[in-house]
Amino acid sequence: MSIARIAVLVSGGGTNLQALINAQEKGIIKSGKIELVISNKPDVFALERAQKANIKTAVVTKVNGNKEQFEQDIIDLLEKESIDIIVLAGFMVILSESFTKRYPKRIINVHPSLIPSFCGEGFYGLKVHEAALAYGVKVTGATVHFVNEIPDGGEIIMQKAVNILKNDTPETLQKRVMRLAEWQILPRAVEKVSADIISKK
């Protein structure tokens, strides 16, 4: 049976990567397999998580701020491993239009809000949850979407809502959104996209 080859791009601790590894072990992700983890920073815990799961890792850093070369180095790695799907899991780099156009409906990202709320440039990490609490919304959540040239602007694949509690802080909300939404829908979306890709192979 053909299987979609997955690369995960990371910048930090790799909690979403761990959710994907766990889902793969449990058979939630069965149409795809994580073949490569690329970090734009050396010495992040996400790389250790990948190594522990016997997944090939690579570090690609921007030299002298050269974004074009940085993206080309990532493309070279993706092509060498014949990658079908790219998952951005806490990857703190906005990819250029030329990069995203190269992989239409092949790059997916998880964002910690219900898009179109609290998304776009500047909305990442705790900032998203701070904005949701400041605005006073009663429900937030997470969204998995395809990546295009507009930050958080691609087609939505899956969403899951999470209620905001009275005493929430940005930190407690972030943890709950991860546990109840991000870690649930990211693996399911990866499986869905993997199954779609192999059905067309």
C-alpha positions as CSV (number, residue, x, y, z in Angstrom):
1,M,0.0,0.0,0.0
2,S,1.3,3.4,-0.9
3,I,1.8,5.8,2.0
4,A,2.1,9.6,2.2
5,R,5.6,10.8,3.3
6,I,5.3,13.5,6.0
7,A,7.8,16.2,7.0
8,V,7.2,18.2,10.2
9,L,8.7,21.6,10.6
10,V,9.3,22.8,14.1
11,S,10.9,25.6,16.1
12,G,10.6,24.7,19.8
13,G,9.4,22.1,22.3
14,G,7.5,20.0,19.8
15,T,4.3,19.2,21.7
16,N,2.3,19.1,18.5
17,L,5.0,16.9,17.0
18,Q,4.6,14.5,19.9
19,A,0.8,14.4,19.4
20,L,1.5,13.4,15.8
21,I,4.1,10.7,16.8
22,N,1.6,9.3,19.4
23,A,-1.2,9.3,16.8
24,Q,1.0,7.4,14.4
25,E,1.8,4.8,17.0
26,K,-1.9,4.4,17.8
27,G,-2.8,4.0,14.2
28,I,-4.8,7.3,14.0
29,I,-2.4,8.3,11.3
30,K,-2.2,5.3,9.0
31,S,-2.2,6.7,5.5
32,G,1.0,8.7,6.1
33,K,4.3,8.3,8.0
34,I,6.6,11.0,9.5
35,E,9.9,10.6,7.6
36,L,11.6,13.9,8.5
37,V,11.6,16.6,11.2
38,I,13.2,19.9,10.2
39,S,13.9,22.6,12.8
40,N,15.1,26.2,12.1
41,K,16.8,26.2,15.5
42,P,19.4,23.7,16.8
43,D,19.1,22.2,20.3
44,V,15.3,22.4,20.5
45,F,13.5,19.6,22.4
46,A,11.4,18.8,19.3
47,L,14.6,17.3,17.7
48,E,15.0,15.0,20.8
49,R,11.4,13.8,20.5
50,A,12.0,12.9,16.8
51,Q,15.3,11.1,17.5
52,K,13.6,9.1,20.3
53,A,11.0,8.0,17.8
54,N,13.7,7.1,15.2
55,I,12.7,9.9,12.8
56,K,15.3,11.5,10.7
57,T,16.1,15.1,11.7
58,A,17.7,18.1,10.1
59,V,18.5,21.7,11.2
60,V,18.2,24.5,8.7
61,T,19.1,28.0,9.8
62,K,19.0,31.3,8.1
63,V,22.6,32.4,7.2
64,N,22.9,36.2,7.3
65,G,19.2,36.5,7.1
66,N,19.1,35.0,3.6
67,K,15.5,33.7,3.4
68,E,15.7,32.5,-0.2
69,Q,18.6,30.2,0.6
70,F,17.0,29.1,3.8
71,E,13.8,28.0,1.9
72,Q,15.9,26.4,-0.8
73,D,17.8,24.3,1.8
74,I,14.4,23.1,3.1
75,I,13.1,22.3,-0.4
76,D,16.3,20.3,-1.1
77,L,15.7,18.2,2.0
78,L,12.0,17.7,1.2
79,E,12.8,16.6,-2.3
80,K,15.6,14.2,-1.2
81,E,13.1,12.5,1.1
82,S,10.3,12.6,-1.5
83,I,8.0,14.4,1.0
84,D,4.3,14.6,0.1
85,I,3.0,16.6,3.0
86,I,4.6,19.4,5.1
87,V,3.1,19.9,8.6
88,L,4.0,23.2,10.4
89,A,4.0,22.3,14.1
90,G,5.0,25.5,16.0
91,F,7.2,26.5,13.1
92,M,7.9,30.2,13.8
93,V,8.8,31.3,10.2
94,I,6.4,32.7,7.7
95,L,7.0,30.9,4.4
96,S,7.2,33.0,1.2
97,E,4.7,32.9,-1.6
98,S,7.1,31.1,-3.9
99,F,7.5,28.3,-1.3
100,T,3.8,27.9,-0.5
101,K,2.9,27.9,-4.3
102,R,5.3,25.1,-4.8
103,Y,3.2,22.8,-2.5
104,P,-0.5,23.7,-3.1
105,K,-2.7,21.8,-0.6
106,R,0.4,20.0,0.7
107,I,1.3,22.3,3.6
108,I,-0.8,22.3,6.8
109,N,-0.7,24.3,9.9
110,V,-2.4,24.3,13.3
111,H,-3.4,27.6,14.7
112,P,-4.7,28.1,18.3
113,S,-7.9,29.9,17.6
114,L,-11.1,29.5,15.5
115,I,-10.0,31.2,12.3
116,P,-10.9,33.9,11.2
117,S,-10.7,35.2,14.8
118,F,-7.3,36.1,16.3
119,C,-5.2,35.1,13.4
120,G,-2.8,36.5,10.8
121,E,0.6,38.1,11.2
122,G,1.6,38.7,14.8
123,F,-0.9,36.2,16.2
124,Y,1.1,33.3,17.5
125,G,1.7,31.4,20.8
126,L,0.4,33.1,23.9
127,K,-0.5,36.3,22.0
128,V,-3.5,34.5,20.5
129,H,-4.9,33.5,23.9
130,E,-4.2,37.0,25.4
131,A,-6.2,38.5,22.5
132,A,-9.1,36.1,23.0
133,L,-9.3,36.8,26.7
134,A,-8.9,40.6,26.2
135,Y,-11.8,40.5,23.7
136,G,-14.0,38.6,26.1
137,V,-15.0,35.8,23.8
138,K,-16.7,32.8,25.5
139,V,-15.5,30.2,23.0
140,T,-12.1,29.7,21.4
141,G,-10.4,26.6,19.9
142,A,-8.0,25.5,17.2
143,T,-8.0,25.4,13.4
144,V,-6.0,23.2,11.1
145,H,-5.7,24.8,7.6
146,F,-3.8,24.6,4.4
147,V,-1.0,27.1,4.1
148,N,-0.9,29.7,1.3
149,E,0.9,33.0,0.9
150,I,-1.4,34.8,3.4
151,P,-0.6,34.0,7.1
152,D,-3.4,31.8,8.4
153,G,-5.3,32.5,5.2
154,G,-5.5,29.1,3.6
155,E,-8.6,26.8,3.4
156,I,-9.8,25.3,6.7
157,I,-9.5,21.6,7.1
158,M,-10.8,21.1,10.6
159,Q,-11.8,23.1,13.7
160,K,-12.6,22.3,17.3
161,A,-14.1,24.6,19.8
162,V,-13.0,25.0,23.5
163,N,-14.9,26.9,26.1
164,I,-13.2,29.7,28.0
165,L,-13.5,29.4,31.7
166,K,-14.0,32.3,34.1
167,N,-10.6,32.3,35.7
168,D,-8.6,31.5,32.6
169,T,-5.2,33.0,32.1
170,P,-3.5,33.0,28.7
171,E,-1.3,30.1,30.0
172,T,-4.2,27.9,31.3
173,L,-6.1,28.6,28.1
174,Q,-3.1,27.7,25.9
175,K,-2.7,24.4,27.7
176,R,-6.4,23.5,27.4
177,V,-6.6,24.5,23.7
178,M,-3.6,22.3,23.0
179,R,-5.0,19.3,24.9
180,L,-8.6,19.5,23.9
181,A,-8.3,20.9,20.3
182,E,-4.8,21.0,18.7
183,W,-3.6,17.6,19.7
184,Q,-7.0,16.1,18.7
185,I,-7.6,17.6,15.3
186,L,-4.0,17.9,14.0
187,P,-3.5,14.1,13.7
188,R,-7.0,13.7,12.3
189,A,-6.3,16.4,9.6
190,V,-2.9,14.9,8.8
191,E,-4.6,11.5,8.3
192,K,-7.4,13.0,6.1
193,V,-4.9,14.9,3.9
194,S,-2.6,11.8,3.7
195,A,-5.5,9.6,2.6
196,D,-6.5,12.2,0.0
197,I,-3.0,12.3,-1.4
198,I,-2.5,8.6,-1.7
199,S,-5.9,8.1,-3.3
200,K,-4.6,10.3,-6.2
201,K,-1.2,8.7,-6.5
